[in-house]
Amino acid sequence: MGFLPNKVLMSLTNTSKTYTMGEVKVEALKPTSFEIYVGELLVILGPSGSGKSTLLNLIGGIDTPSGGQIRYGNQVLTNGSEKDLTRYRRQEVGFVFQFYNLVADLTAAENVALAAELVSKPLAIDDVLRDVSLLERRDHFPSQLSGGEQQRVAIARAIVKNSRLLLCDEPTGALDYETGKLVLRLLRDIQEKHGSTVIIVTHNTAIADMADRVVRMRSGSVADIFINDNPLPPERIEW
Amino acid sequence: MSILTRKLLRTIQATRGQFLALVVIVTLGVVLYIGMTTSYYNLSRSQHQFYQDYGFADYTFQVVKAPESMVARVEALPGVVKATGRIQKDVPIIKEGNERITGRLTGYPLPMNNEVNRLHLLSGRQLELQNSEKVSVLVDPQYAQANRLTPGQDIELIADGKKVTLAVSGTATSGYAKL
């Protein structure tokens, strides 16, 4: 049995983004409307240049749309000030990037603690590190960790804030096949354990097989959205 | 200690040399800046003080001929605190062996008292009203040194076609060198 859409966490209404480069206007995202539900694992799929990272940046409050509206719960993000947007990023969103973006001079535990300092009710650092199976490596610096381990620290850093939304931009992009699958397993576990909404942006079509819902992007617009009736466990997906 | 402070300390430790160089450069920069600024203000203050003490003129006008009453009329203008009139003339000075050079004579109204561009007396006596035949003169210290002039000695010069003898009263300098 697949995912049953229930409560809406976020909704985009005719949201668009246009970048101006000198004289040229690039429409990175054409007017787009869809909902994101509480507790789902959503995969945004598309080739490079399809607008998927633009979409993720808008959802994460890193960027503001040129047109349309983004609503998060009762809050309209597009009406808020820069300060409101910062508060939203700080309290509601955890980010996982393709190249981890860990602070090199801080240990795994300190990297996680740095994010924990941003919110009032973070999870316990050691619990989170245990969740990503890195408790025994808590005092290692990023340079002493493998790519997969670094990405797990990055995930720990994103979830320690106990935020409702976890945004992952190509989280397996820099990892080998096996490690990539471990990271995907971890994301699924977090979604199930904490009930958080996980959004994975990727160009890897295989990852769509584990999603509850898939948003397929093409040339700056949503080509289709479909519910995956039989999401596969991450161990069983192949690419 | 916050995590960011810990990060900062570790970064400093990892780049000790650069950090030290930076500290030295910044310190030198601050020291130089403070030193030069202080000197500038001190010099500027001394200059203003000197100009004030010696009543340095804000404006100087040269006229070919003007009655003495002109000074009072200028002084009466709004905004003018003080005006002093002087007569200036370039004259031949006769030296030993009939050698002639040109000197600049500047007349001062006596008694010398609170006039504009006051003289700073270096040696000898200030000019005074006197009934002597000879007119007293204060000479430039460099001229006095070059010609070994001391107070009490005479200078001979030609003024209006007549030989005139002036008695050296001392040496003096002015903030405004030519007046």
Interface residues (C-beta under 8 A of the other chain):
Chain A: V103 D105 L106 E110 A113 L114 E117
Chain B: S2 I3 L4 R6 K7 R10 T11 A14
